[in-house]
Amino acid sequence: MKLDNLLVLYSLEKSNVLFKHVNSGEMLQFSNYVGEFKLEIQKKYDNDESLIEVLNFLNKIFFKLASSLQPYNQVIDEDMEKAIISKLMLTKKSYPELFSKTLIKAAKSIKDLKESDNNLFDNLCRYINKRAEVGLKVAIVTKRAISHQEKHLVSSSLKSFLKVSYFTENSFRKDFELFDEIIYVGNPLYFGDYVKSTFKGKTITFVSYDIFTNSFQPQNVFEDIDKEGTHSTIYKNVTIGETLQKKSIIEFNQGEVLSTSVNKFLNEQKNEVNSQEAVEACLVQLENDRFLFAPRESKIRVFNPNDKTNLIKQIKFRDVEEDEYIVIRNERDTKLIAEVADQDVLKKSAEKYRLLQKDWKNKLRSNVKRKGLKKVSDILYNKYNIKTASSASVRSWCNEESICPTELTKILKAIKYDENKIKETYETMKKIQNAHIKAGRIISQKLMSELSQDIYKELQEKGFYTFKSKEFDGASFNIERIVSIDRTRHFIAQYNLMKPMSFD
């Protein structure tokens, strides 16, 4: 970052913060009916799980509508309409009284929304055009990346002489340009603390539906240290406009949508995977309402646009941080590494080596299947003095991620291999392990040759970038920005690792 880019933030004489509410009778009606449904579940149905699922489904529809600049009839497409009808009809069969009291009204309000105009889009464009002057620099900031279609709709509705830039919250945070007008599509609570303390425009306007309170109170960022002995100039020459109170009866929390989606996924996959096939993984939240599970003990490929000589590199997952960009194959990445290791490194020996790998793993899995993880772990630890043989480690050794565990020779002895086979298998697993390391480097180098820093702008705008690799026969890869990492351990099926999933 250049010093003059940083200092330009201090060149503004003053900033004016405004709050603008968008009225939509249809959105307000829908939100209130969802609120009534929520209260009914809490009061009379003891938070029934199947009804909570319907509530979360309606919340997802609400957030999809509330954050979109597309016409509502395109947001609620044919597939979503079928899903709504299916979900509500199931509820009608099981809870006819509740359906006739609240859900039928919610269903009707969705139909009304589909037939109405997107007032957020209309008000946003009208507001910007009203303030338009030749050469006016405008930044439109959204929480999620808007689609090319949404961007085209907005751009074609604004006066052509305006200089308009589009940002996600993350990309705007990293940008040091100043603007005449900054438009945040959403209220301050939706965006977080950054927007309350950094003012990069002459006029900053938060445009939000009147379903949400649209305001913020200036806070001294140092008051937790010493309320009386500190002085902050953050709000010097910053004028903050009138608070706008919400009209809706319901509190919407998008964080609940993520936790509900994750918990539902975890519960569903518990029944799908054998204990020895599960891998320890952590939850990673991605841009644009998606998440994935990353294996704790693996290396992750990251895209580093600031390093021209090393755009793609592999680092251990424990060293991955928020705001980094990870590179994911849109099929299992482990499979790609194995393929490259076999084809480019092991070559003719690959088949023979893989059979030896498969043999000892199958014997270990067979023992786990018969005796259980805990029992096998205890036997390996107590009888064979394998100090690393915790239940989690045994589970790891059974899956394909683990090739040559530290105490492999002792494991092989425990599954009744003779000395010659122990030696042959151990040496072979070391060769496979080294081949995988080399394959990782080959993949990174080949991907780096196909990518350039030019994609960074699109990556910042959208939060992700998808490309097809010529080097790997058209294999599809995503580059994804990490929003947050939850280091809690979860046991996830291998086929669900590094697979971006939508909150929906």
C-alpha positions as CSV (number, residue, x, y, z in Angstrom):
1,M,0.0,0.0,0.0
2,K,1.4,3.4,-0.9
3,L,1.6,6.0,1.8
4,D,-0.3,8.6,-0.3
5,N,-3.2,6.2,-0.8
6,L,-3.5,5.9,3.0
7,L,-3.1,9.6,3.6
8,V,-5.8,10.5,1.1
9,L,-8.3,9.2,3.7
10,Y,-7.5,12.2,5.9
11,S,-8.0,14.8,3.1
12,L,-11.8,14.9,3.4
13,E,-12.9,18.1,5.0
14,K,-16.2,16.6,6.1
15,S,-18.6,13.7,5.6
16,N,-22.3,13.5,5.8
17,V,-24.0,10.2,6.8
18,L,-27.6,9.8,5.7
19,F,-30.2,7.0,6.2
20,K,-32.8,6.3,3.6
21,H,-35.7,3.9,4.1
22,V,-37.3,2.1,1.2
23,N,-41.0,1.4,1.6
24,S,-42.5,-1.9,0.4
25,G,-45.9,-2.8,1.6
26,E,-45.4,-6.3,0.2
27,M,-42.1,-6.9,1.9
28,L,-43.4,-5.5,5.2
29,Q,-46.5,-7.8,5.0
30,F,-44.3,-10.8,4.2
31,S,-42.0,-10.1,7.1
32,N,-44.9,-9.6,9.6
33,Y,-46.5,-12.9,8.5
34,V,-43.2,-14.7,9.0
35,G,-43.0,-13.0,12.5
36,E,-46.5,-14.2,13.3
37,F,-45.6,-17.7,12.3
38,K,-42.5,-17.6,14.5
39,L,-44.5,-16.5,17.5
40,E,-47.0,-19.3,17.0
41,I,-44.3,-21.9,16.8
42,Q,-42.7,-20.6,20.1
43,K,-46.1,-20.3,22.0
44,K,-48.1,-23.3,20.9
45,Y,-45.8,-25.8,19.2
46,D,-42.8,-25.9,21.6
47,N,-40.4,-25.0,18.8
48,D,-41.2,-28.1,16.8
49,E,-38.1,-29.0,14.6
50,S,-40.1,-29.5,11.4
51,L,-41.8,-26.1,11.8
52,I,-38.5,-24.5,12.7
53,E,-37.2,-25.8,9.3
54,V,-40.1,-24.2,7.5
55,L,-39.4,-20.9,9.4
56,N,-35.8,-21.0,8.3
57,F,-36.9,-21.7,4.8
58,L,-39.1,-18.6,4.8
59,N,-36.2,-16.6,6.4
60,K,-33.9,-17.6,3.5
61,I,-36.5,-16.5,1.0
62,F,-36.8,-13.2,2.9
63,F,-33.1,-12.5,2.9
64,K,-32.8,-13.5,-0.8
65,L,-35.5,-11.0,-1.7
66,A,-34.3,-8.3,0.7
67,S,-30.8,-8.3,-0.7
68,S,-31.6,-8.6,-4.4
69,L,-31.7,-5.8,-7.0
70,Q,-33.4,-8.0,-9.6
71,P,-37.2,-8.0,-10.2
72,Y,-38.9,-10.2,-7.6
73,N,-40.3,-12.4,-10.2
74,Q,-36.8,-13.4,-11.2
75,V,-35.6,-13.9,-7.6
76,I,-38.6,-16.2,-7.0
77,D,-38.0,-18.4,-10.1
78,E,-39.8,-21.6,-11.1
79,D,-37.6,-23.9,-9.0
80,M,-38.1,-21.7,-5.8
81,E,-41.8,-21.5,-6.4
82,K,-42.0,-25.3,-6.6
83,A,-40.0,-25.6,-3.4
84,I,-42.3,-23.1,-1.6
85,I,-45.4,-24.9,-2.7
86,S,-44.0,-28.3,-1.7
87,K,-42.8,-27.1,1.7
88,L,-46.1,-25.4,2.6
89,M,-48.3,-28.3,1.4
90,L,-46.4,-30.7,3.7
91,T,-47.0,-28.3,6.6
92,K,-50.7,-28.0,5.6
93,K,-51.1,-31.8,6.0
94,S,-49.4,-32.0,9.4
95,Y,-50.6,-28.7,10.9
96,P,-53.8,-27.6,9.1
97,E,-54.8,-25.1,11.8
98,L,-51.4,-23.3,11.8
99,F,-51.4,-23.3,8.0
100,S,-54.8,-21.6,7.8
101,K,-53.9,-19.1,10.5
102,T,-50.5,-17.9,9.4
103,L,-48.8,-19.8,6.5
104,I,-51.5,-19.2,4.0
105,K,-51.1,-15.5,4.5
106,A,-47.3,-15.8,4.1
107,A,-47.8,-17.8,0.9
108,K,-50.2,-15.1,-0.5
109,S,-47.7,-12.3,0.4
110,I,-44.9,-14.1,-1.6
111,K,-47.3,-14.3,-4.5
112,D,-48.0,-10.5,-4.1
113,L,-44.3,-9.8,-4.0
114,K,-43.7,-11.7,-7.2
115,E,-46.2,-9.5,-8.9
116,S,-44.8,-6.3,-7.5
117,D,-41.8,-4.0,-8.4
118,N,-38.5,-4.2,-6.6
119,N,-38.7,-1.0,-4.6
120,L,-35.1,-1.3,-3.4
121,F,-33.8,-1.2,-6.9
122,D,-36.2,1.7,-7.9
123,N,-35.4,3.8,-4.9
124,L,-31.6,3.2,-5.2
125,C,-31.5,4.4,-8.8
126,R,-33.9,7.3,-8.3
127,Y,-31.9,8.5,-5.3
128,I,-28.5,8.4,-7.2
129,N,-30.0,10.1,-10.3
130,K,-31.5,12.8,-8.1
131,R,-28.0,13.6,-6.8
132,A,-26.2,13.1,-10.1
133,E,-23.7,15.7,-11.4
134,V,-21.3,15.4,-14.3
135,G,-18.2,13.4,-13.2
136,L,-19.7,12.5,-9.8
137,K,-17.8,9.4,-8.4
138,V,-20.3,6.9,-6.9
139,A,-19.5,3.7,-5.0
140,I,-22.3,1.2,-4.6
141,V,-21.4,-1.2,-1.8
142,T,-23.2,-4.5,-1.2
143,K,-22.7,-7.2,1.5
144,R,-22.6,-9.9,-1.1
145,A,-21.4,-9.7,-4.7
146,I,-24.2,-8.7,-7.0
147,S,-24.6,-10.6,-10.3
148,H,-23.7,-9.2,-13.7
149,Q,-27.4,-9.0,-14.4
150,E,-28.1,-6.9,-11.4
151,K,-25.1,-4.6,-12.2
152,H,-26.3,-4.2,-15.7
153,L,-29.8,-3.3,-14.5
154,V,-28.4,-0.6,-12.2
155,S,-25.9,0.8,-14.6
156,S,-28.5,1.0,-17.4
157,S,-30.9,2.9,-15.1
158,L,-28.3,5.5,-13.9
159,K,-27.4,8.6,-15.8
160,S,-24.6,7.8,-18.2
161,F,-22.2,10.6,-17.1
162,L,-21.8,9.2,-13.6
163,K,-18.6,7.3,-12.6
164,V,-20.0,4.2,-10.8
165,S,-17.9,1.6,-9.1
166,Y,-19.3,-1.6,-7.5
167,F,-17.8,-3.2,-4.3
168,T,-18.5,-6.0,-1.9
169,E,-18.1,-5.0,1.8
170,N,-14.7,-6.8,1.8
171,S,-13.3,-5.2,-1.4
172,F,-14.4,-1.7,-0.3
173,R,-12.6,-2.2,3.0
174,K,-9.4,-2.8,1.1
175,D,-9.9,0.1,-1.4
176,F,-8.4,3.5,-0.5
177,E,-10.1,5.6,-3.2
178,L,-12.3,8.5,-2.1
179,F,-15.8,9.0,-3.6
180,D,-18.4,11.8,-3.8
181,E,-21.2,9.4,-3.0
182,I,-21.0,6.1,-1.2
183,I,-24.2,4.1,-1.2
184,Y,-24.4,1.1,1.2
185,V,-27.3,-1.2,0.1
186,G,-28.4,-2.2,3.6
187,N,-28.3,-0.8,7.1
188,P,-25.2,-0.3,9.3
189,L,-25.9,-3.4,11.4
190,Y,-25.9,-5.5,8.3
191,F,-22.4,-4.3,7.4
192,G,-20.8,-4.2,10.8
193,D,-18.4,-1.9,12.7
194,Y,-16.2,-0.9,9.8
195,V,-18.9,1.3,8.2
196,K,-19.4,3.1,11.5
197,S,-15.8,4.3,11.8
198,T,-14.4,4.7,8.3
199,F,-15.8,7.4,6.0
200,K,-14.4,7.5,2.5
201,G,-16.9,9.8,0.9
202,K,-18.4,13.3,1.1
203,T,-21.8,11.7,1.5
204,I,-22.5,8.2,2.8
205,T,-26.0,6.9,2.5
206,F,-27.4,3.6,3.9
207,V,-30.4,2.5,1.8
208,S,-32.5,-0.1,3.6
209,Y,-36.0,-1.5,3.6
210,D,-38.1,0.0,6.4
211,I,-38.3,-3.5,7.8
212,F,-35.0,-2.7,9.5
213,T,-33.9,0.1,11.8
214,N,-31.5,2.3,9.9
215,S,-29.1,4.2,12.1
216,F,-26.0,4.0,14.2
217,Q,-24.7,5.7,17.3
218,P,-21.1,7.2,17.3
219,Q,-18.9,5.2,19.7
220,N,-15.5,6.0,21.1
221,V,-13.3,3.0,19.9
222,F,-11.0,3.4,22.9
223,E,-13.6,3.7,25.6
224,D,-13.0,0.1,26.8
225,I,-9.5,1.1,27.6
226,D,-10.1,4.4,29.4
227,K,-13.3,6.3,29.0
228,E,-12.0,9.5,30.5
229,G,-8.4,9.5,29.3
230,T,-8.8,9.0,25.6
231,H,-9.8,11.3,22.7
232,S,-11.1,10.0,19.4
233,T,-11.3,12.2,16.2
234,I,-13.1,9.5,14.1
235,Y,-16.4,11.6,14.1
236,K,-14.7,15.0,13.8
237,N,-16.5,16.8,10.9
238,V,-18.8,13.9,10.4
239,T,-22.5,14.7,10.5
240,I,-24.9,11.8,11.2
241,G,-28.5,12.0,10.0
242,E,-31.8,11.2,11.5
243,T,-32.4,7.7,12.9
244,L,-35.1,5.6,11.1
245,Q,-36.9,3.0,13.2
246,K,-38.1,-0.2,11.7
247,K,-41.8,-1.0,10.9
248,S,-41.5,-4.8,11.1
249,I,-42.5,-6.8,14.2
250,I,-39.8,-9.4,13.6
251,E,-36.0,-9.5,14.3
252,F,-34.1,-11.0,11.4
253,N,-30.7,-12.5,12.0
254,Q,-28.9,-13.8,9.0
255,G,-26.3,-15.6,11.3
256,E,-29.1,-18.0,12.4
257,V,-29.6,-19.0,8.7
258,L,-26.0,-20.1,8.5
259,S,-26.0,-22.0,11.8
260,T,-29.3,-23.7,10.9
261,S,-28.0,-24.7,7.5
262,V,-24.7,-26.1,9.0
263,N,-26.5,-28.0,11.8
264,K,-28.9,-29.5,9.3
265,F,-26.0,-30.6,7.1
266,L,-24.1,-32.1,10.1
267,N,-27.2,-34.0,11.3
268,E,-27.9,-35.4,7.8
269,Q,-24.4,-36.6,7.1
270,K,-24.1,-38.4,10.5
271,N,-26.2,-41.2,9.2
272,E,-24.3,-41.3,5.9
273,V,-20.7,-42.0,6.9
274,N,-19.0,-44.8,8.7
275,S,-16.9,-43.7,11.7
276,Q,-13.6,-44.8,10.2
277,E,-14.3,-42.9,7.0
278,A,-14.9,-39.5,8.6
279,V,-12.2,-36.8,8.6
280,E,-11.6,-34.1,11.2
281,A,-12.6,-30.8,9.6
282,C,-13.4,-27.2,10.4
283,L,-16.2,-25.0,9.2
284,V,-15.1,-22.2,6.8
285,Q,-17.6,-19.5,5.8
286,L,-17.2,-18.2,2.3
287,E,-18.4,-15.1,0.4
288,N,-22.0,-15.0,-0.9
289,D,-23.7,-17.1,1.7
290,R,-21.8,-20.3,1.3
291,F,-19.7,-22.6,3.5
292,L,-17.4,-25.6,3.3
293,F,-15.6,-28.0,5.6
294,A,-11.8,-28.1,5.3
295,P,-9.7,-31.0,6.7
296,R,-7.7,-29.9,9.7
297,E,-4.5,-31.8,8.9
298,S,-4.3,-31.1,5.2
299,K,-2.6,-28.4,3.1
300,I,-4.8,-25.8,1.4
301,R,-4.0,-24.0,-1.9
302,V,-4.3,-20.2,-1.6
303,F,-4.2,-17.5,-4.3
304,N,-2.0,-14.6,-3.4
305,P,-2.5,-11.7,-5.9
306,N,0.2,-9.6,-4.2
307,D,3.0,-12.0,-5.0
308,K,3.8,-12.0,-8.7
309,T,6.3,-14.9,-8.5
310,N,4.1,-17.1,-6.3
311,L,0.4,-16.5,-7.1
312,I,-0.5,-20.0,-5.9
313,K,1.0,-21.7,-2.9
314,Q,0.2,-24.5,-0.5
315,I,0.0,-23.9,3.2
316,K,-1.2,-25.9,6.2
317,F,-4.8,-25.3,7.0
318,R,-4.0,-24.2,10.5
319,D,-2.0,-21.3,8.9
320,V,-4.9,-20.2,6.7
321,E,-6.5,-16.9,7.8
322,E,-9.7,-15.0,7.2
323,D,-9.8,-12.8,4.1
324,E,-7.5,-15.2,2.2
325,Y,-8.5,-16.7,-1.1
326,I,-8.5,-20.5,-1.3
327,V,-8.3,-22.5,-4.6
328,I,-10.7,-25.4,-4.8
329,R,-11.2,-28.0,-7.5
330,N,-14.9,-28.4,-8.1
331,E,-14.4,-32.2,-7.6
332,R,-12.3,-33.7,-4.8
333,D,-8.9,-32.0,-4.6
334,T,-7.4,-35.1,-3.0
335,K,-8.4,-37.1,-6.1
336,L,-6.5,-34.6,-8.3
337,I,-3.4,-34.8,-6.2
338,A,-3.5,-38.6,-6.4
339,E,-4.0,-38.6,-10.1
340,V,-1.1,-36.2,-10.7
341,A,1.1,-38.2,-8.3
342,D,0.4,-41.4,-10.2
343,Q,0.7,-40.0,-13.7
344,D,3.6,-37.5,-13.3
345,V,5.6,-38.9,-10.5
346,L,5.1,-42.6,-9.7
347,K,4.2,-43.5,-13.4
348,K,4.6,-47.3,-14.0
349,S,5.0,-48.1,-10.3
350,A,1.7,-46.4,-9.4
351,E,-0.6,-49.4,-9.7
352,K,1.7,-51.7,-7.6
353,Y,2.2,-49.0,-4.9
354,R,-1.5,-48.2,-4.7
355,L,-2.4,-51.9,-4.2
356,L,0.0,-52.0,-1.2
357,Q,-1.6,-48.9,0.2
358,K,-5.1,-50.3,-0.3
359,D,-4.2,-53.6,1.4
360,W,-3.0,-52.2,4.8
361,K,-5.9,-49.7,4.9
362,N,-8.5,-52.4,4.2
363,K,-7.1,-54.6,7.0
364,L,-7.2,-51.7,9.4
365,R,-10.8,-50.7,8.3
366,S,-11.9,-54.3,8.7
367,N,-10.6,-54.4,12.3
368,V,-12.4,-51.1,13.1
369,K,-15.6,-52.4,11.5
370,R,-15.6,-55.5,13.7
371,K,-14.3,-54.0,17.0
372,G,-15.1,-50.3,16.8
373,L,-12.8,-47.3,16.8
374,K,-12.4,-47.1,20.6
375,K,-11.5,-50.8,21.0
376,V,-8.9,-50.7,18.1
377,S,-7.5,-47.5,19.5
378,D,-7.1,-49.1,23.0
379,I,-5.4,-52.3,21.5
380,L,-3.0,-50.3,19.4
381,Y,-2.1,-48.0,22.3
382,N,-1.8,-50.6,25.1
383,K,-0.7,-53.8,23.3
384,Y,1.4,-52.4,20.5
385,N,2.7,-49.2,22.3
386,I,1.4,-46.9,19.5
387,K,1.3,-43.6,21.4
388,T,-0.4,-41.7,18.6
389,A,-3.3,-44.2,18.4
390,S,-6.2,-42.1,19.6
391,S,-9.7,-42.7,18.2
392,A,-9.3,-39.7,16.0
393,S,-5.9,-40.9,14.6
394,V,-7.2,-44.4,13.9
395,R,-10.1,-42.8,12.0
396,S,-7.6,-40.6,10.1
397,W,-5.4,-43.6,9.2
398,C,-8.5,-45.4,7.6
399,N,-9.1,-42.6,5.1
400,E,-7.2,-41.7,2.0
401,E,-5.8,-38.4,3.4
402,S,-3.4,-40.3,5.6
403,I,-0.6,-42.1,3.6
404,C,2.3,-42.7,5.9
405,P,1.5,-42.2,9.6
406,T,4.4,-41.6,12.0
407,E,4.1,-45.0,13.6
408,L,3.2,-46.9,10.5
409,T,5.6,-49.8,11.1
410,K,3.9,-50.5,14.5
411,I,0.5,-50.3,12.8
412,L,1.6,-52.9,10.2
413,K,2.9,-55.2,12.9
414,A,-0.4,-54.9,14.7
415,I,-2.3,-56.1,11.6
416,K,0.0,-59.1,11.4
417,Y,2.4,-58.1,8.6
418,D,5.8,-60.0,8.6
419,E,9.0,-58.0,8.7
420,N,9.6,-58.1,4.9
421,K,6.1,-56.8,4.1
422,I,6.4,-54.2,6.8
423,K,9.6,-52.9,5.3
424,E,8.3,-53.0,1.7
425,T,5.0,-51.3,2.7
426,Y,6.6,-48.6,4.8
427,E,9.2,-47.7,2.1
428,T,6.4,-47.6,-0.5
429,M,4.2,-45.3,1.6
430,K,7.1,-42.9,1.9
431,K,7.4,-42.9,-1.9
432,I,3.7,-42.2,-2.3
433,Q,3.8,-39.5,0.4
434,N,6.7,-37.8,-1.4
435,A,4.9,-38.2,-4.7
436,H,1.9,-36.4,-3.3
437,I,4.1,-33.5,-2.1
438,K,5.6,-33.2,-5.6
439,A,2.1,-33.4,-7.2
440,G,1.0,-30.6,-5.0
441,R,3.8,-28.4,-6.3
442,I,3.1,-29.5,-9.9
443,I,-0.6,-28.5,-9.6
444,S,0.3,-25.1,-8.0
445,Q,2.8,-24.4,-10.8
446,K,0.5,-25.3,-13.6
447,L,-2.4,-23.3,-12.1
448,M,-0.1,-20.3,-11.6
449,S,0.8,-20.4,-15.3
450,E,-2.9,-20.2,-16.1
451,L,-3.8,-17.4,-13.7
452,S,-2.8,-13.7,-13.5
453,Q,-3.3,-10.8,-11.2
454,D,-5.9,-9.5,-13.7
455,I,-8.6,-11.6,-12.1
456,Y,-8.2,-9.8,-8.8
457,K,-10.7,-7.0,-9.6
458,E,-13.4,-9.5,-10.5
459,L,-12.4,-11.6,-7.4
460,Q,-12.9,-8.5,-5.2
461,E,-16.2,-7.7,-6.7
462,K,-17.7,-11.1,-6.6
463,G,-15.8,-12.8,-3.7
464,F,-15.1,-15.8,-5.9
465,Y,-13.7,-16.6,-9.4
466,T,-14.4,-19.8,-11.4
467,F,-12.1,-21.0,-14.2
468,K,-11.5,-24.1,-16.3
469,S,-7.9,-25.4,-16.5
470,K,-6.4,-26.4,-19.8
471,E,-3.6,-28.1,-18.0
472,F,-6.0,-30.5,-16.2
473,D,-8.4,-31.4,-19.1
474,G,-10.9,-28.7,-18.4
475,A,-11.2,-29.4,-14.6
476,S,-13.1,-26.6,-13.0
477,F,-11.6,-24.6,-10.1
478,N,-13.0,-21.9,-7.8
479,I,-11.1,-19.2,-6.0
480,E,-13.1,-18.4,-2.9
481,R,-12.7,-15.7,-0.2
482,I,-12.8,-16.8,3.4
483,V,-15.1,-14.8,5.5
484,S,-14.6,-16.6,8.8
485,I,-13.1,-19.9,10.2
486,D,-14.6,-21.9,13.0
487,R,-11.9,-24.1,14.5
488,T,-14.3,-26.4,16.2
489,R,-13.7,-30.1,15.2
490,H,-16.4,-31.9,13.1
491,F,-16.2,-35.3,11.6
492,I,-17.0,-35.1,7.9
493,A,-17.3,-37.6,5.1
494,Q,-14.4,-37.3,2.7
495,Y,-16.7,-36.6,-0.2
496,N,-18.1,-33.6,1.6
497,L,-14.7,-31.9,2.2
498,M,-13.7,-28.7,0.4
499,K,-17.1,-28.6,-1.3
500,P,-18.8,-25.2,-1.2
501,M,-22.4,-25.4,-0.2
502,S,-25.1,-22.7,-0.2
503,F,-27.0,-21.7,3.0
504,D,-30.0,-22.7,0.9
